Amino acid sequence: MDNEGLLVSIRGAAQALKRADADYDPLLRMVGDARFVLIGEASHGTHEFYAERARITRRLITELGFSAVAVEADWPDAYRVNRYVHSLGSDATAVDSLGGLERFPSWMWRNADVLDFVGWLRDHNDGKRPEEQVGFYGLDLYSLSGSIEAVLEYLDRVDPEAAKRARYRYSCFDHYREDTQAYGYAAGFGLTESCEEGAIEQLREVQRLASEQAGRDGWVAGDELFYAQQNAVVVKNAEEYYRTMFQGRASSWNLRDRHMADTLDALVKNLDKTGRRSKVVVWAHNSHLGDARATYMGRMGEWNLGQLVRQKYGREAVLVGFSTYSGSVTAVSDWGGAGERKRVRPALDGSYEKLFHQVGVPDFLLLLNDRSDPAVRGLRREMLERAIGVIYRPETERMSHYFEAVLPDQFDAIIHIDETRAVEPLERTVGWDVGDEVPETFPTAV
């Protein structure tokens, strides 16, 4: 099929988006009774990706009975939000509950769209029994220090003697708690003692405690025990992650995404204890949620969360990606910098984004699961795909932000927003200038 024929086919198959809930009726029909819906983003700093993802998720919760949202954030920080949406903990407002999500890049979760969703989730849960409420959880493993503190805090309450043993085991990390990368470098190259053994021993003790107390004190207490157990898992896996991060991208990437997949499995198992068949929406970057086997990542020996979930759950998993042609994004030029509002260059020739721009439908949903559809058949060719993470360097666009992929093998559906704008951080830095863009009303859930 030539390019013009492909454009005609896509134009016929595309479902135009009008920014209304009904836009996603075809997607919800495709989801059906699936247990996992993984919804990506082509950047960590684009308003439309967050807003439309939240719109879809609200419908999955209210219409299809999804019971949890799991995000590319650290376990203890997201669990603070979870307590808030369950009307637990000490946070009085949605913005307070996001207080733990301040690790760079803070705008990734401390933004107007997430704040509004958290406020909606609290309202949705209000008046429901705890086991019927929808939770908010983190899948990531960067929170070595925060997870250590969470394990100790829990053990101080339930078993002071166990807390003393935990402090001894975790004391190995004391010189590096504020600089985990320094620990990884030193331990990885044998410059300091590895803390691996203590982290493993502590995980085993928390698991024994969980086994002994399972089912004793009801759902809420059991969830708190599960929270502590997962923090011990994070410490163990984070220690390994930081030790391997200087040994090559594939090993640390694979460890991180395996951790996210294992956390998702553990979350589902815990939620199933309520007697309700748990169903989870996952929010993360396209690079984590699109099947790695359909991209250059697979050729480099990498896997990701989307691939692992697909391999384990098959058709019970639906993978949804986002793309954009141009606009603006919240990002930095170098790791650790202050968030800036940057212009996104028009997509390169030979990319899916440029092809979708040429379709002539500004915003659309395209289902990719029907292999007999001419548009899907035509798209099953290797093309460039753009990915913007925390860093955006337009001056090295091709090298820094494009990779090869086969889109219909990567996702079950793609949502294209032709022109997008930067997500609004809750704390705007000097480099984040509204400029000629008029922001929407600031979030209602403050």
Secondary structure, DSSP 4 states (H G I P E B T S, - for coil): --HHHHHHHHHHH-EE--SSGGGGHHHHHHHTT-SEEEE--S-SSBHHHHHHHHHHHHHHHHHH---EEEEEEEHHHHHHHHHHHTT-SS--SHHHHGGG--SSSGGGTSBHHHHHHHHHHHHHHTTS-GGGSPEEEEEE---HHHHHHHHHHHHHHH-HHHHHHHHHHHGGGGGGTT-HHHHHHHHHTTSS---HHHHHHHHHHHHHHHHHHTTSSHHHHHHHHHHHHHHHHHHHHHHHHHHHTTS-HHHHHHHHHHHHHHHHHHHHHHHGGGTS---EEEE--HHHHS-GGGBHHHHTT---HHHHHHHHHGGGEEEEEEEEEEEEEEEBSSTTPPPEEEEEPPPPTTBHHHHHHHH--SEEEEE---TTSHHHHHH-S-EEEE---SB--GGGHHHHHEEEE-HHHH-SEEEEEEEE-B--BSS--TT---TT--PPPPPTT-
